[in-house]
Amino acid sequence: MKRQRNIEPPQDSGPWWRHGFMWLVVGGPLLVVVAALVTAVIAVRGADVLVDTSAAASGSPHDADVPALKARNHVVTPRQP
């Protein structure tokens, strides 16, 4: 015997904006695009000023190492009782 199935036509599920999954599919990439634009605006508006190369080169190369050498020597120096 064959069984007959009652197949009903699908009901209208409504407009696309009423489905949460559609907001997930569209909203994720849209959020990434908005975040990229905000990042670009922050980068352009908050750009650092250029350093004058003549002023930066006026110090000796040895002077640039002084903070690192001081920190290294401080770390390896034993504590005094």
N, C-alpha and C positions, 0 to 999 in steps of 0.2 A: 504494500500500500504506500502510496505517496502522501506525504503530508503537505498540506497547503499552508503557506505562510501569508499572514496578513501584512503586506508591505504598505506602509503609509508614506505618502510623500513628505519630505522634510518640511518642517515648519519654518516660517520666516524668522530668522534669529535677530532681526533688528539691524540698525545701522552699525557701522564698523567701530564707532567711537564708544559703543556700549560694551565692548569686549575688553576685559582686562589684559588678555594676552597680546592684543594688538597694541596696546599702550606700551607694553614691555618691549615689543619688537621695534616700534617706532621711537619710543622714548629713550632707550639706551643709546643708540647712535646719535640722536639729537642732543642728548646731554653731553656727549663727548665733543661734538662740534661746538656747542656753546662754551664749554670749558676751555677748548683750544683758543677760541676767539678772546675770551677773558684773559687768558695767559698772554696772548700776543699784545693786548692793550696794556697790560701791566708791564710787560717787557719794554714796550716802546715809551711809555710815559715815565717809567722809573729807570731809564738808562743812566748808567754812571757817566760822569764826565771823563773825558780823556786825560790821561796823565801826560804832563809835559816831559818828553824824553830827555831834554837837556837837564831838567831838575832831578830826574831820577838817576841819571848817569853821573851826577856830580859827586856822590859819595863813593868811597873806595869799596872794592869788592869784599874786603875783609870786614868792613862794618856790617855787611848784610848777614854775616855768620855769627855775630856776637850774641844775639838772643838764643840761638840754637846751642851754641857752645856753653853759654851760661846755664841753660836748663840741663844739658847733659852732665856738666860737672856737678851741678846740684844733686842730681839723682844718684850719681855714683859715689858721692862723698859720704863716708860713714857718719853716723850720729855720734856726737860727743856726749859722754856720760855726765 
